[in-house]
């Protein structure tokens, strides 16, 4: 998936669009060389953290991403349930967003 597709899906879910300021795609590899994708969303500065790990927003976002990107939609159907990508909500200026500088282009893909 591309950053423009993620941004379009983010803006297509009003509950996310009003709460999220930035995103990055975080990839990691498990012990059996299985890849895992997390879409990390940085919550707006004064957003309460109670939206963290919200399963409903996770479902809404990935449904929108499947609607937008046919390749993602097909791969989503083939990935086992326990290995599907997940959304992670992070409070403002934490995690991969901690050292973000508005004068420097954002990093939309990060490997762990």
Kinemage of the C-alpha trace (Angstrom):
@kinemage 1
@onewidth
@group {chain A} dominant
@subgroup {mainchain}
@vectorlist {calphas} color= white
{ca unk a 1} P 0.000 0.000 0.000
{ca unk a 2} L 1.140 3.519 -0.625
{ca unk a 3} L 1.060 6.525 1.717
{ca unk a 4} L -1.506 8.299 -0.521
{ca unk a 5} L -3.847 5.280 -0.173
{ca unk a 6} L -3.443 5.343 3.602
{ca unk a 7} L -4.151 9.068 3.683
{ca unk a 8} L -7.250 8.654 1.507
{ca unk a 9} L -8.542 5.854 3.760
{ca unk a 10} L -7.803 7.944 6.860
{ca unk a 11} L -9.734 10.899 5.471
{ca unk a 12} L -12.552 8.551 4.402
{ca unk a 13} L -13.261 7.649 8.037
{ca unk a 14} L -14.494 10.862 9.715
{ca unk a 15} L -13.897 9.455 13.223
{ca unk a 16} L -10.209 9.122 12.345
{ca unk a 17} L -9.829 12.239 10.209
{ca unk a 18} L -10.847 14.482 13.099
{ca unk a 19} L -8.534 12.807 15.644
{ca unk a 20} L -5.336 11.931 13.743
{ca unk a 21} L -2.561 14.327 12.718
{ca unk a 22} L -0.100 11.947 11.081
{ca unk a 23} L 0.595 8.335 10.229
{ca unk a 24} L 3.431 5.985 9.411
{ca unk a 25} L 3.537 2.390 8.206
{ca unk a 26} L 5.568 0.273 10.624
{ca unk a 27} L 6.771 -3.112 9.450
{ca unk a 28} L 8.367 -5.845 11.515
{ca unk a 29} L 9.297 -9.473 11.086
{ca unk a 30} L 8.279 -12.270 13.432
{ca unk a 31} L 10.376 -15.236 14.603
{ca unk a 32} L 9.302 -17.334 11.610
{ca unk a 33} L 10.136 -14.585 9.072
{ca unk a 34} L 6.488 -13.564 8.884
{ca unk a 35} L 5.992 -9.881 8.128
{ca unk a 36} L 3.653 -7.767 10.224
{ca unk a 37} L 2.246 -4.346 9.306
{ca unk a 38} L 1.009 -1.755 11.769
{ca unk a 39} L -0.464 1.524 10.636
{ca unk a 40} L 0.582 3.914 13.393
{ca unk a 41} L -1.625 6.969 13.823
{ca unk a 42} L -0.488 9.984 15.824
{ca unk a 43} L -3.436 11.405 17.726
{ca unk a 44} L -3.916 15.171 17.632
{ca unk a 45} L -2.299 17.102 20.469
{ca unk a 46} L -5.271 17.302 22.806
{ca unk a 47} L -6.994 14.068 21.846
{ca unk a 48} L -7.784 11.815 24.789
{ca unk a 49} L -5.912 8.538 24.712
{ca unk a 50} L -9.132 6.558 25.236
{ca unk a 51} L -9.265 6.037 21.470
{ca unk a 52} L -6.150 3.905 21.598
{ca unk a 53} L -6.635 0.336 20.336
{ca unk a 54} L -10.199 1.023 19.291
{ca unk a 55} L -11.305 -2.122 17.405
{ca unk a 56} L -14.156 -0.316 15.643
{ca unk a 57} L -11.822 2.314 14.169
{ca unk a 58} L -9.431 -0.472 13.171
{ca unk a 59} L -12.218 -2.192 11.219
{ca unk a 60} L -13.488 1.038 9.635
{ca unk a 61} L -10.018 2.053 8.484
{ca unk a 62} L -9.137 -1.290 6.888
{ca unk a 63} L -12.577 -1.571 5.254
{ca unk a 64} L -11.960 1.823 3.650
{ca unk a 65} L -8.438 0.841 2.601
{ca unk a 66} L -9.824 -2.353 1.024
{ca unk a 67} L -12.359 -0.260 -0.865
{ca unk a 68} L -9.644 2.066 -2.193
{ca unk a 69} L -6.883 -0.392 -3.076
{ca unk a 70} L -7.741 -3.578 -4.966
{ca unk a 71} L -4.343 -5.219 -4.356
{ca unk a 72} L -4.665 -4.618 -0.620
{ca unk a 73} L -8.234 -5.966 -0.677
{ca unk a 74} L -7.084 -9.225 -2.274
{ca unk a 75} L -4.140 -9.661 0.096
{ca unk a 76} L -6.409 -8.888 3.091
{ca unk a 77} L -8.578 -11.860 2.169
{ca unk a 78} L -5.568 -14.210 2.024
{ca unk a 79} L -3.853 -13.213 5.277
{ca unk a 80} L -4.735 -15.400 8.300
{ca unk a 81} L -6.746 -13.592 10.979
{ca unk a 82} L -3.909 -13.429 13.520
{ca unk a 83} L -1.524 -11.887 10.999
{ca unk a 84} L -3.731 -9.131 9.576
{ca unk a 85} L -2.386 -5.576 9.756
{ca unk a 86} L -3.413 -3.557 12.794
{ca unk a 87} L -3.916 0.102 13.613
{ca unk a 88} L -2.019 1.529 16.565
{ca unk a 89} L -2.972 4.870 18.099
{ca unk a 90} L -0.159 6.852 19.687
{ca unk a 91} L -0.453 10.016 21.725
{ca unk a 92} L 0.929 13.221 20.225
{ca unk a 93} L 4.732 13.304 19.749
{ca unk a 94} L 5.362 9.742 20.998
{ca unk a 95} L 6.720 6.576 19.366
{ca unk a 96} L 7.864 7.104 15.777
{ca unk a 97} L 6.481 10.664 15.944
{ca unk a 98} L 8.574 11.739 18.963
{ca unk a 99} L 11.275 13.537 17.001
{ca unk a 100} L 9.136 14.772 14.104
{ca unk a 101} L 10.142 18.175 12.807
{ca unk a 102} L 7.560 20.022 10.704
{ca unk a 103} L 10.386 21.479 8.591
{ca unk a 104} L 11.484 18.014 7.452
{ca unk a 105} L 9.499 15.696 5.187
{ca unk a 106} L 7.637 13.009 7.142
{ca unk a 107} L 8.761 9.383 7.096
{ca unk a 108} L 5.769 7.327 6.057
{ca unk a 109} L 7.421 3.899 6.160
{ca unk a 110} L 9.526 2.573 9.032
{ca unk a 111} L 10.977 -0.871 9.609
{ca unk a 112} L 11.417 -2.190 13.137
